Amino acid sequence: MKNQISALTADERGNIFDVPDAEGVGRVGEKFFKLKPEDLIKLPESADLMYLPERQAIGFRRGEFVPLKGRAVSAILPQGYTRTHLPAFKKNPSAQILPLYGYTAVVLYKDELHAAALYTDENFKWEPQNYNTRDLKKFIRRVKKDLPDNRIVAQVAKCSLEWHCLTAQNLFYRRWECGVPTSPTCNANCLGCISLQAAECCPSPQSRITFKPTVEEIAAVGIYHLSHAEEGIISFGQGCEGEPSLMADNICAAIKKIREKTSRGQININTNAGFTAGIKKIVDAGLNSMRVSIISANDENYQRYYRAGYKLDAVKDSIRYALDNGVHVSLNLLYMPGFNDRESEFAAWKNFLSELPVQMIQVRNLNYDPDEFFAVMPPDKNFMGTKKFLRELQKNFPTLTIGNFSHYLKK
């Protein structure tokens, strides 16, 4: 039937098929739900499909959730979309942990692929057609000529070509937000860290820098980008590094050199904000914006994910200091349906945001195996659903911007 929401499966070669006699199912937390039309959007053009190895697809047939013949299928969404349901599957006992992607339920509806997600932010700057163009290698050669022997340039060139990092590529396109990695070390051990994982775990999609850039290297890249770029932002704290605030002294000295040469653009840090002394130095040096990675406003649940050498109170102290000194603060909320939207989590967020009125929340689909994630977190079946969670956040904090991207601050 054309209007039926049909489950999908994949064979061992990765070929994907719909299952007309089984309705599509999504997962929130550890609970299965039969998907409804209002749960779905057309699969974005730039989304990818991926089958899940050693995981049997689940469908809804004759009034019950049943395993289907074939592997589970997932959508991997581009930025700007927030998933509402995870793929439903039954894991084989021997299954390995999944690679670090944000897995989303996907089905066939009205003869088209649909995903269980919301469109939560529109930003042309991050559209895939703006990146990985045929001129990229030529632009990389240009910047390497302009900034010879700069190890940061060499690093982000590698990030651009091997891992297709968008903020890395922006240095060479001379525009928008540009990543400036500075730190090979970190003060947390996140479950879903994309630059450093234990060998027996899921492999990291990219590798962390192995050197400490000098003040001169940092300043040279910052001056170059902010002097050339349209709506230029330099961001410390990228996927290919640890925690940038641990390099506070070098960053502060570099900011001073940058601002001696140009007042253009925006200086940003992406940080866990756990090293408050470092954050305070960087704020005092002239930081414009700060995006704080966070998963929970509950101390215990925060620590279960970050496994950090600091406490959530230190993060709050850093945010408070930044806000008190005029820094624009965003939260990079790592989102997993059935966790962040728990009623207990929402109550903690109400207290957190009442105390610390940050300007924005950037919702990011957490790239981590959902089974592994929920095995770490305490069980709790009282969740609101993604739509209601986001709606209630906006209702309680009407001046809060909820989206997915860093925004350029108009002066």
C-alpha positions, 0 to 999 in steps of 0.5 A: 500500500502506497501510504503504508510505512514499511520497514527496510532491511539489507542483505549481506551485500548491502542491498536495501529492500522494503518489507511490504508486510511489516510496518516501520519501527523506530526506537526511543531509549530502549523502547520500540515504537511503530512510526507514524506519518507525523514522525517522518520527513523525506530523507534529505538528499545529502543523507547516507544509508548504512546497514548495521552489521550483526543486527537484525531489523525489527518490524511491526507485523500482526500487532507485535514487534518481530525480527525480520529477515535481513540486517537493520538499516539506518540513515546518517543525517546531515547537520541541520536535522535532529533525529527523533527515533533510533533504528530498531534492531535485535543485536546478535550476541557476538556483535561488535560496537558500531562505528561512531555515527548518528544512527537514525530510523529510516523507512519507506513511505509513499514510495520514498525514503523517510527518516524519523527526524526534525529539520531544526536549523537552516544554514546555507554555509554548511550545505555539502555543495559548498565543500570538496570542490574541484578547486580545493587542492589548488586552494590548499597549495595557495595557503601552504605557499602563503603560510609555509612550514605552518604545522596547523596548515598541514594538519587542517589540509590533511583534515580537509582531504582525508576526513572532509572536515568542513571547518578545516576546508574553510581556511582554504576557501577563505570564508566563515568558520575555520578550525585552528587545532591547538591541543594534543591532550584532553582532560576528559575521556568521552565515550564518543570521542571522535579523535581518540578511542581505545584500540579495542573499541570503535575506531576513531574517524580521525586522529588527534594532532600530536604536536603543540602549535607555537604562539606564532603558528596559531597567530599566523593562521588566525591573522590570515583567516580573519583578514581574508574571510567573509564573516570569518571565525577562528575556532579553537577546539576541533575534532582533531584535538583534545581540550583547547583550554589546556593550551590557554597560555599559547592561545592567549598570547596568539589572540593578543598578536591577532588583535594587534593585526586585525579587529575583523571577525570572531574568535571562538572556542569549542570546549568542555569548559572543565578547566575553568582557570584556562577558560578565564584566561582566554575570556580575558584575552578577548574571546568573542564566543564559546561553545560548550560540549555537554550531554546532561545537566545532571552531575552523575549522568554528565560524568558517566559520559565524559569520564572527566578529571573535573566536575560539572560545577567547573563547567558551570563556573566557566560558563558563568564567567564567560557570560559575566564578561560578555561572551556569547555562549552556546551549548553543544548538546549531544543528543540521544533520543530517550536520554536527553528528553527524559523528564528528569533530564528536562528538570535538570535543564530548567535549573541549569538554564535558569541559573546560566542564561546561555544564548543558544543550544546547538542540538547535535546527534550523538555519534555513538552505538545506542546499546553501548550508550544506554548500558552506561546510563541509568535506566529511566523510561519516563521520556517526553519525546524529542519534539516535546522536549525541544518545544518545552525548552523553547516555551520555558526559555523564549529568548533561547535560540535552538538550532544546530550551527554556530552563528556569526555574531553581527557587530 
